[in-house]
Amino acid sequence: MTTNQTHRPLSEIARARVSKREFRPEWIAAALAFKGRWDKARCKRQGYADWREALSCAWHQGWDDRETDGGLLRQFRNNYGHEWLRTQGAK
């Protein structure tokens, strides 16, 4: 890195990378379906704050492949993963 380059926060870089790539509709559908299955009651029963935390744990612990459309969730993680989850507000 040269001395005249500016440093940007990692969160800003991550948002820029996510916004430049194209989302595949089936990935979005799989993520939204996961969100629908992991409502507040289920998250609370399983000890997660919300669906984002549940999906993050699924990705980290490897049980995302046991979810409906698990293969699509895994593809989504490999392309966007936690960068995308951080962009999702409390919805």
Secondary structure, DSSP 8 states (H G I E B T S, - for coil): --TTS----HHHHHHHHHHHS---HHHHHHHHHHHHHS-HHHHHHHT-SSHHHHHHHHHHHTGGGGSTTHHHHHHHHHHTHHHHHHH----
